[in-house]
């Protein structure tokens, strides 16, 4: 303790590991040099941690860096992300394809932004798993910006032994998840039966048939009936032009 009552403790060179399940800390290996004010510690995409800088010890300390490999990196084969979206919307469901080791869970980790010994962007966001297989995970992105502000994140996939993959960088956008695709349209109706072209028209067939009816009648009656039948034939002809060849097929001789 100095005369001004300030207390200086010996520098702690050891790595400290936190276990969230047991809520306990344990000491790991020691660094070669102390890291204090203006130091930096960053989680790398491959799961290692770089520790660098310092300006309290003088000399060349501020120009050095060390890389720490946590013990869980050596607990067996590592998962490998072989496919994942490059952008995510809030609440979006997405799939991460994995090789090398069956996946069990996943998380987003914000890239570090450290200065003066503090990380101003420290954020770990576990992702909800909705389906899993030996080669993929179906995941749900964070629901709101309160859980994860928009920006770039490292996507880690872990196996049952908590061995992490090398991270994939993804961008979490400010938009909501896209709506589901609309249902497919109903199939078109079947085409009408094909009809041979080039034959007599419906009107022509009807006029020929009606001529046979009017021939035995007296001239005045036949003339009046013929006018009515001609009008009827004209109506049928116009209707047939709107229905295509379907009417022709109905009136064709058997």
PETA-V300318 format. One record per pair of residues at least 6 apart in sequence whose ideal C-beta (glycine too) atoms are under 6 Angstrom apart, sorted by the first residue. I is the first residue (numbers start at 1). GAP is how many residues later the second one is. Records with the same first field share a line. If there is no record, write none. Layout:
I->GAP / GAP
This chain:
1->6
11->23
13->17 / 18
14->13 / 16
15->13 / 14 / 53
16->9
17->9 / 11
18->7
31->35
33->28
34->23
35->16 / 19
36->18 / 20
37->18 / 19 / 80
38->15 / 17 / 78
39->14 / 15 / 78
40->12 / 13 / 74
41->10
42->8 / 70
43->6
45->109 / 121 / 122
46->120
47->26 / 117
48->19 / 21
49->19
50->15 / 17
51->15
52->13
53->9
54->7 / 8
55->7
72->90
75->86 / 88
76->85 / 87
77->23 / 24
78->85 / 87
79->19 / 21 / 22 / 24 / 78 / 80 / 86
80->19 / 20 / 85
81->15 / 76 / 84 / 87
82->15 / 17
83->14
84->12 / 71 / 84
85->9
87->84 / 86
88->53 / 82 / 84
89->84 / 86 / 87 / 88
90->53 / 86
91->52 / 86
92->49 / 85
93->47
94->45
95->41 / 43
96->41 / 61
97->39
98->37 / 59
101->58
102->32
103->34 / 54
104->55 / 56
105->53
106->21 / 31 / 33 / 51
107->19 / 20 / 49
108->17 / 45 / 47
109->15 / 45
110->11 / 13 / 43
112->7
113->7 / 8
125->17 / 23
127->12
128->12
129->8
130->8
131->7
142->6
148->24
150->22 / 24
152->17 / 19
153->17 / 19
154->13
155->12 / 13 / 15
156->8 / 9 / 11
157->8
158->6
192->54
195->50 / 53 / 54
202->34 / 38 / 45 / 46 / 49
203->30 / 34
205->46
206->27 / 30
207->26
210->19
214->8 / 11 / 12
240->7
